[in-house]
Amino acid sequence: MSTEKPVLGYWKMRGLAHPIRMLLHYKEADFVNKMYEQGDAPEYNKDSWYKEKFSLGLDFPNLPYYIDGDVRITETSAIFAYLGRKYNIDGSTVKSKIRNDMIYSLTVFDLYRFFDVTYSDQFETLKTPFLESLESRVEKYSKYLAQDEFFGDSELVYADFCAYSLLDVFNQFKPGCVDSFSNLKAYMSRMSSLPTLKSFLNSEEGMKYGPFNSKYATYGGKSLQ
């Protein structure tokens, strides 16, 4: 068995990897958070990743990746599925597993709609209708959570890290859009107060204010503060 630390590789931004980092810190995993630096405009050089991309033994080289001994995984959903099983955080009942799967899928869909807007050169045109849609987007999470503490039927599951990260981004993109739902405001506080997660979220590595996206994005390519 390998004695080397697991490695999570991704760009130096929140993007797709922030919820994975959250999960690993919550479980107090001893891992290497490898963050690749992207160059500045106008080239946005990606050589820091490209020079390693095909030398890591990955079947489908991509970011994020997770290497844990002989296990070498790419694709965000596959990484979450592996970590969910490893740390028993994918739901302990059929109901909680289903809720985890659905919320995970929903957060992916909503995150990519955010990317569609914030990476577009038509950002100013797309921004207004997206902002107008946020209340209904957020409301569905509020209704589904109801009075539960977490999204896994009152059981914390890995989709909770995805939901927290997404809702946090939305609440910064349109201040107050999450806080206006009392159960979600309490949920966000509950998540951010988890003892093993709190220090990460408040650290420089936790990137509270971004960057959310790559440097070439129209919005979120640098920290908001």
C-alpha positions as CSV (number, residue, x, y, z in Angstrom):
1,M,0.0,0.0,0.0
2,S,1.3,3.4,-0.9
3,T,2.4,5.7,1.9
4,E,2.2,8.8,-0.2
5,K,-0.5,11.4,0.5
6,P,-3.5,11.5,-1.8
7,V,-3.3,14.4,-4.3
8,L,-6.2,16.6,-5.5
9,G,-5.2,18.5,-8.6
10,Y,-7.0,21.5,-10.0
11,W,-6.5,25.1,-11.0
12,K,-5.9,27.8,-8.4
13,M,-9.5,28.8,-8.1
14,R,-12.7,27.5,-6.7
15,G,-14.4,26.2,-9.8
16,L,-15.3,22.5,-9.7
17,A,-12.8,21.5,-7.0
18,H,-13.9,23.7,-4.1
19,P,-16.6,21.2,-2.8
20,I,-14.1,18.4,-3.1
21,R,-11.6,20.4,-1.0
22,M,-14.3,21.1,1.5
23,L,-15.2,17.4,1.8
24,L,-11.5,16.4,2.4
25,H,-11.0,19.1,5.0
26,Y,-14.3,18.1,6.7
27,K,-13.0,14.5,6.9
28,E,-9.6,15.7,8.1
29,A,-7.9,13.9,5.2
30,D,-4.1,14.3,5.0
31,F,-3.8,15.3,1.3
32,V,-1.9,17.5,-1.1
33,N,-4.0,20.3,-2.5
34,K,-2.1,20.8,-5.8
35,M,-3.2,24.0,-7.5
36,Y,-2.0,24.8,-11.0
37,E,-1.3,28.4,-11.8
38,Q,-2.7,29.9,-15.0
39,G,-0.8,32.7,-16.8
40,D,-2.1,36.2,-17.2
41,A,-3.7,37.9,-20.2
42,P,-3.5,37.8,-23.1
43,E,-2.1,34.2,-23.4
44,Y,-3.5,32.7,-20.2
45,N,-0.7,30.1,-20.3
46,K,-1.6,26.7,-19.0
47,D,1.8,25.1,-19.2
48,S,1.9,24.4,-15.5
49,W,-0.8,21.7,-16.2
50,Y,0.1,20.7,-19.7
51,K,3.6,19.7,-18.8
52,E,2.2,17.1,-16.4
53,K,-1.1,16.2,-18.0
54,F,0.0,13.0,-19.7
55,S,2.6,11.9,-17.1
56,L,0.3,11.2,-14.2
57,G,-1.1,7.8,-15.3
58,L,-4.6,9.2,-15.7
59,D,-6.9,7.3,-18.1
60,F,-8.7,10.4,-19.1
61,P,-6.3,13.3,-18.3
62,N,-8.3,16.3,-17.0
63,L,-8.8,18.6,-14.1
64,P,-9.8,18.0,-11.4
65,Y,-8.0,14.7,-10.7
66,Y,-7.6,12.7,-7.5
67,I,-4.7,10.3,-6.9
68,D,-4.9,8.0,-3.9
69,G,-2.3,5.3,-4.1
70,D,-3.2,3.1,-7.1
71,V,-6.5,4.9,-7.6
72,R,-6.3,7.6,-10.2
73,I,-9.5,9.4,-11.1
74,T,-10.7,12.2,-13.2
75,E,-14.2,13.6,-13.8
76,T,-15.7,15.4,-10.8
77,S,-18.7,13.0,-10.4
78,A,-16.3,10.0,-10.3
79,I,-14.2,11.7,-7.7
80,F,-17.2,12.4,-5.5
81,A,-18.5,8.9,-6.0
82,Y,-15.2,7.5,-4.8
83,L,-14.8,9.8,-1.8
84,G,-18.5,9.2,-0.9
85,R,-17.9,5.5,-0.6
86,K,-14.5,5.8,1.0
87,Y,-15.7,8.2,3.7
88,N,-19.3,6.8,4.0
89,I,-20.7,10.2,3.1
90,D,-22.9,9.3,0.2
91,G,-26.0,8.5,2.3
92,S,-26.7,5.6,4.7
93,T,-30.2,4.9,3.5
94,V,-31.9,4.5,0.1
95,K,-33.7,7.8,0.7
96,S,-30.5,9.7,1.6
97,K,-28.6,8.3,-1.3
98,I,-31.3,9.4,-3.7
99,R,-31.4,12.9,-2.2
100,N,-27.6,13.1,-2.4
101,D,-27.7,12.0,-6.1
102,M,-30.4,14.5,-7.0
103,I,-28.9,17.5,-5.2
104,Y,-25.5,16.8,-6.6
105,S,-26.9,16.7,-10.2
106,L,-28.9,19.9,-9.6
107,T,-25.9,21.8,-8.3
108,V,-23.9,20.7,-11.4
109,F,-26.6,22.0,-13.7
110,D,-26.9,25.3,-11.9
111,L,-23.1,25.8,-11.6
112,Y,-22.8,25.3,-15.4
113,R,-25.5,27.9,-16.0
114,F,-23.4,30.3,-13.9
115,F,-20.4,29.4,-16.0
116,D,-22.4,30.0,-19.2
117,V,-23.0,33.6,-18.1
118,T,-19.7,34.4,-16.4
119,Y,-17.4,33.0,-19.1
120,S,-19.4,34.6,-22.0
121,D,-18.3,37.7,-23.9
122,Q,-22.0,38.6,-23.7
123,F,-21.8,38.8,-19.9
124,E,-23.5,42.2,-19.6
125,T,-26.4,41.0,-21.7
126,L,-26.8,37.7,-20.0
127,K,-26.2,39.0,-16.5
128,T,-29.6,40.6,-15.9
129,P,-31.9,37.6,-16.8
130,F,-29.6,35.3,-14.8
131,L,-29.9,37.6,-11.8
132,E,-33.6,37.6,-12.2
133,S,-33.7,33.8,-12.3
134,L,-31.7,33.4,-9.1
135,E,-34.6,33.7,-6.7
136,S,-36.4,30.7,-8.4
137,R,-33.1,28.8,-8.6
138,V,-32.4,29.2,-4.9
139,E,-36.0,28.7,-3.9
140,K,-36.0,25.1,-5.1
141,Y,-33.1,24.3,-2.7
142,S,-35.0,26.0,0.1
143,K,-38.2,24.0,-0.6
144,Y,-36.3,20.7,-0.8
145,L,-34.3,21.3,2.3
146,A,-37.5,22.3,4.2
147,Q,-36.7,21.9,7.9
148,D,-33.9,19.3,7.6
149,E,-30.4,20.1,8.7
150,F,-28.7,18.8,5.6
151,F,-29.8,17.7,2.2
152,G,-29.3,13.9,2.9
153,D,-32.6,13.6,4.8
154,S,-31.1,15.4,7.8
155,E,-27.9,13.5,7.1
156,L,-24.8,15.3,5.8
157,V,-23.8,13.9,2.4
158,Y,-21.3,15.0,-0.2
159,A,-23.9,16.9,-2.1
160,D,-24.0,19.3,0.8
161,F,-20.6,20.6,0.0
162,C,-21.7,21.2,-3.6
163,A,-24.8,23.0,-2.4
164,Y,-23.0,25.1,0.1
165,S,-20.3,26.1,-2.4
166,L,-22.9,27.0,-5.1
167,L,-25.2,28.9,-2.8
168,D,-22.2,30.8,-1.4
169,V,-21.3,31.9,-5.0
170,F,-24.9,32.9,-5.8
171,N,-25.1,34.9,-2.6
172,Q,-22.0,36.8,-3.6
173,F,-23.1,37.3,-7.2
174,K,-26.5,38.7,-6.0
175,P,-26.1,39.6,-2.3
176,G,-29.0,38.4,-0.2
177,C,-30.5,36.0,-2.7
178,V,-29.8,33.1,-0.3
179,D,-30.0,34.8,3.0
180,S,-33.6,35.8,2.1
181,F,-34.6,32.2,2.8
182,S,-34.4,31.6,6.5
183,N,-33.8,27.9,6.3
184,L,-31.0,28.3,3.8
185,K,-29.4,31.1,5.8
186,A,-29.4,28.7,8.8
187,Y,-28.1,25.9,6.6
188,M,-25.2,28.0,5.4
189,S,-24.3,29.0,8.9
190,R,-24.6,25.3,10.0
191,M,-22.3,24.2,7.3
192,S,-19.7,26.9,7.8
193,S,-19.6,26.2,11.5
194,L,-18.7,22.5,11.2
195,P,-15.6,22.3,13.4
196,T,-13.4,20.5,10.9
197,L,-14.5,22.7,8.0
198,K,-14.6,26.1,9.6
199,S,-10.8,26.7,9.6
200,F,-10.5,25.8,5.9
201,L,-13.4,28.1,4.8
202,N,-11.8,31.0,6.7
203,S,-8.3,30.4,5.4
204,E,-6.6,31.8,2.3
205,E,-6.8,28.4,0.7
206,G,-10.5,28.4,1.2
207,M,-10.8,31.3,-1.3
208,K,-14.0,32.7,0.3
209,Y,-14.2,35.6,-2.2
210,G,-12.8,33.8,-5.2
211,P,-11.5,33.4,-7.7
212,F,-14.5,31.4,-8.7
213,N,-13.5,31.0,-12.3
214,S,-10.4,31.0,-14.6
215,K,-8.6,34.2,-15.3
216,Y,-10.1,34.5,-18.7
217,A,-13.7,34.6,-17.4
218,T,-15.6,37.8,-17.7
219,Y,-16.6,37.6,-14.1
220,G,-15.1,35.8,-11.1
221,G,-11.6,35.4,-12.5
222,K,-10.0,37.2,-9.5
223,S,-10.9,37.6,-5.9
224,L,-13.7,40.0,-5.1
225,Q,-11.7,41.4,-2.3
